[in-house]
Amino acid sequence: MSRTLLAQRLRQLERLGLVERGTGPTYHLSASGRELEGVIWALGEWAMRWLLGEPVGEHLDGAHLMWRVRQRVILDNIPTERTVVQFVFPNAVRGKTVWLVLDPAGVTVCERDEGFDVDLYVRADITTFMKVWMGGGTWKQAQADGALMLQGPRRLIRAFPTWFALSPFAHAPS
């Protein structure tokens, strides 16, 4: 999302009384926003149960998937030095190659090669990757099935599954 669009959305949410401006560039939920939080979570869980079946078509976007995954990176579990992970999703409709730059100061998704040395290569069936991240399997099983292949230093391969929390809706019954 561009900064301009983000600023517009935040101003709109502020006008609606859902968020309040904090000090500096920060925002927090207002009382009505906090009250709405349960509804939003319930809608997400409902969608997991009733709408989200087998990912197809426009859902098979590697860049969009990695932007979502990036939001769930566990900073305490990533390497202390900058680590660049190249993801290749051969069966993606868009975003077939995406880079995730893990840094304790922040995590970035790159949709084009920024020239960083790659520390870990990931080749994955995007459907399987999505299912695992949504709680429908394990990283270990995806590797055993050949749907997820990791290449790089052993310490990074072993640590890879610990870097990501599953989708916040992974617990929702299907």
Phi, psi and omega in degrees: 000134179289159178298321180298313180296318178300314180299318178298315181295318180296319177298319179295316179296325178293316178299324179282352178081018181270332177230159177232143179285133176264202177281139181069216184269028184256153177227155174218160180294140173278180178301316180291327176295318178297322179294327180283341183305317179298323179294316180298314179298319179297320177297318178298316179293322176298315180298320178299320184284320191247336186250326189266095176262225178293123179297136179217167171046240186296344177287342184272058182246108183299321181294315179297316178302314183290332174296321178292314179299320181304325180293345184246015177293136179266099186303327180292343184259348182279161179302153181285339177257154180306133181230127181254126180244125177259122178257131174240122178245088186302329184261015176286149176283319176224163177063049182292329178232126184220143178248138176245119179260110181265124180214137179305336179280347180160161183241135183233143172255131178243131179265357174223157182291116180269003176089006177288148171293134181273131180265329182218132177255133178236125174242124186214147167290120187297325180296315179295317179301315180298316181299315180299312182296332178272006175092010183261029180166187180233156176299319181299315180293321178299322177293315181298325180280351182082007180275349178222118180237130181244137179225125180158193179300141182306320182298324178286321178298316180295322185281336186316308183297340182275351184281342188236131167279149178291168176309145179298344180257009182300332181281347184294136179294145179257000000 
